[in-house]
Amino acid sequence: ADHLQQDLAAYANGVKGQVRLLCNTTALSEYLPELLADVLRDNPYLDIDLQELPSLRITQALRQGTADLGIISDAVDTHGLQTLPFRDDPLVLIMPATHALAAGPASFIDSLQHDFVGLAAHSALAVYLEEQALHAGFRLHTRIRAESFDGLMRMVARGAGLGIVPQAALERWSGKHRFKAQPLREDWASRRLLLCARSFEQLPGYAKALFDALALPLRKNP
């Protein structure tokens, strides 16, 4: 009974609870694992409900109050939300070294004439790229889907098709097979990730530890 009373008191005082954090594909795979692990280690009363969603759905959830914090692309409308810059997130086109597009600069439109290796259909980045192709009047032809950026790059390196990955994933690549990488020229590919919420000041007490950890690099490098 004493333990139960202590646990309930922690919830009542706002120091214990579960934060719902929504993020896009790059944030989930490239930037958050170690950061969130450190937060959980240092805050034993905090749990995190982490989910990957397209940026548009994240902003909708935040406005409806069904999530506490989000990490989104700056390509979506953030009206009614507070935001802080989180990370630069440019997208890069990768291809086998012998591919027809490897000889020179290529745009996203040029690449749509060729086959792709993609991420899982439900991933936020896959949805985003398919939307950009449709906006341009094309369909993205995906021959096969990988569950991670690493798997995608391994298949591209072996000649399965083109791929689009964030610069951060490319910099982490340590595979022995090489491929050609080119920055995408479209404005939408020069993305910045934003940390957002309905109100940073009105976050529940247990969510502030997570917010502080996510915002700390911003304070060091404004």
Solvent accessible surface area in square Angstrom, and as a share of the most:
residue,aa,sasa,rsa
1,A,118,0.92
2,D,101,0.53
3,H,146,0.65
4,L,113,0.56
5,Q,126,0.56
6,Q,116,0.51
7,D,56,0.29
8,L,103,0.51
9,A,43,0.34
10,A,11,0.09
11,Y,111,0.42
12,A,87,0.68
13,N,113,0.58
14,G,18,0.18
15,V,84,0.48
16,K,42,0.18
17,G,7,0.07
18,Q,107,0.48
19,V,0,0.00
20,R,66,0.24
21,L,0,0.00
22,L,0,0.00
23,C,0,0.00
24,N,5,0.03
25,T,14,0.08
26,T,0,0.00
27,A,0,0.00
28,L,54,0.27
29,S,49,0.31
30,E,26,0.12
31,Y,43,0.16
32,L,1,0.00
33,P,64,0.40
34,E,124,0.55
35,L,31,0.15
36,L,12,0.06
37,A,55,0.43
38,D,60,0.31
39,V,6,0.04
40,L,76,0.38
41,R,163,0.60
42,D,90,0.47
43,N,43,0.22
44,P,111,0.70
45,Y,111,0.42
46,L,9,0.04
47,D,75,0.39
48,I,31,0.16
49,D,53,0.28
50,L,66,0.33
51,Q,69,0.31
52,E,43,0.19
53,L,17,0.08
54,P,24,0.15
55,S,13,0.09
56,L,98,0.49
57,R,135,0.49
58,I,0,0.00
59,T,0,0.00
60,Q,80,0.36
61,A,11,0.09
62,L,0,0.00
63,R,85,0.31
64,Q,135,0.60
65,G,38,0.37
66,T,76,0.44
67,A,11,0.09
68,D,34,0.18
69,L,0,0.00
70,G,0,0.00
71,I,0,0.00
72,I,0,0.00
73,S,2,0.01
74,D,65,0.33
75,A,58,0.45
76,V,33,0.19
77,D,95,0.49
78,T,35,0.20
79,H,144,0.64
80,G,60,0.58
81,L,21,0.11
82,Q,68,0.30
83,T,50,0.29
84,L,59,0.29
85,P,59,0.37
86,F,7,0.03
87,R,61,0.22
88,D,90,0.47
89,D,1,0.01
90,P,52,0.32
91,L,2,0.01
92,V,4,0.02
93,L,0,0.00
94,I,0,0.00
95,M,0,0.00
96,P,16,0.10
97,A,69,0.53
98,T,135,0.79
99,H,39,0.17
100,A,83,0.64
101,L,30,0.15
102,A,14,0.11
103,A,104,0.80
104,G,29,0.28
105,P,113,0.71
106,A,3,0.02
107,S,14,0.09
108,F,2,0.01
109,I,67,0.34
110,D,58,0.30
111,S,0,0.00
112,L,13,0.07
113,Q,117,0.52
114,H,54,0.24
115,D,54,0.28
116,F,5,0.02
117,V,2,0.01
118,G,12,0.12
119,L,11,0.05
120,A,11,0.09
121,A,59,0.46
122,H,141,0.63
123,S,7,0.05
124,A,5,0.04
125,L,5,0.02
126,A,6,0.05
127,V,44,0.25
128,Y,29,0.11
129,L,13,0.07
130,E,52,0.23
131,E,77,0.34
132,Q,30,0.13
133,A,1,0.00
134,L,102,0.51
135,H,149,0.67
136,A,41,0.32
137,G,66,0.64
138,F,74,0.31
139,R,189,0.69
140,L,31,0.15
141,H,107,0.48
142,T,30,0.17
143,R,150,0.55
144,I,82,0.41
145,R,94,0.34
146,A,7,0.05
147,E,152,0.68
148,S,54,0.35
149,F,5,0.02
150,D,58,0.30
151,G,19,0.18
152,L,2,0.01
153,M,3,0.01
154,R,147,0.54
155,M,53,0.24
156,V,0,0.00
157,A,16,0.13
158,R,176,0.64
159,G,46,0.44
160,A,31,0.24
161,G,9,0.09
162,L,0,0.00
163,G,0,0.00
164,I,4,0.02
165,V,0,0.00
166,P,0,0.00
167,Q,59,0.26
168,A,23,0.18
169,A,0,0.00
170,L,33,0.16
171,E,129,0.58
172,R,134,0.49
173,W,34,0.12
174,S,106,0.68
175,G,21,0.20
176,K,175,0.74
177,H,69,0.31
178,R,151,0.55
179,F,29,0.12
180,K,80,0.34
181,A,37,0.29
182,Q,14,0.06
183,P,104,0.65
184,L,10,0.05
185,R,147,0.54
186,E,36,0.16
187,D,135,0.70
188,W,52,0.18
189,A,2,0.01
190,S,81,0.52
191,R,13,0.05
192,R,105,0.38
193,L,0,0.00
194,L,24,0.12
195,L,0,0.00
196,C,0,0.00
197,A,1,0.00
198,R,141,0.51
199,S,23,0.15
200,F,20,0.08
201,E,124,0.55
202,Q,151,0.67
203,L,15,0.07
204,P,46,0.29
205,G,42,0.40
206,Y,53,0.20
207,A,0,0.00
208,K,81,0.34
209,A,33,0.25
210,L,0,0.00
211,F,25,0.10
212,D,63,0.33
213,A,26,0.20
214,L,0,0.00
215,A,1,0.01
216,L,82,0.41
217,P,38,0.24
218,L,26,0.13
219,R,137,0.50
220,K,145,0.61
221,N,115,0.59
222,P,156,0.98
